[in-house]
Amino acid sequence: MADLVIRLEELEITMFLGIHDFERARMQRVLVSAEITVTGTDWQAGRFFDYDRVAEFIRAFNGARIDTQEELVSRIHAFVHGLEGVAHAAISSKKPDVYPDAKAVGVVLRG
């Protein structure tokens, strides 16, 4: 059976994320995406990848305080890779409200 790729796109959370004073002073929107390659799924046999676990883990960062996007995506990536059947994951975050002349600033962790 072929690998399956699960995509969770731009789940929005609100948190303190950044090292600058203005980022520490108020929460900001963060958009998190995940592309997860899983093996061992077979919908005909009732074997699915439960992506609710990923969404719930990400949502738990609402209200949290983290210094960098690198730390945020690393923590999510480690969680995802600990799930059964995960062969590869790319986790990205972006902050859409940092620069008025840019759509967003973000990072991606693949592996």
Secondary structure, 3 states (H helix, E strand, C coil): CCCEEEEEEEEEEEEEECCCHHHHHCCEEEEEEEEEEECCCEHHHCECCCCHHHHHHHHCCCCCEECCHHHHHHHHHHHHHCCCCEEEEEEEEEECCCCCCCCCEEEEEEC
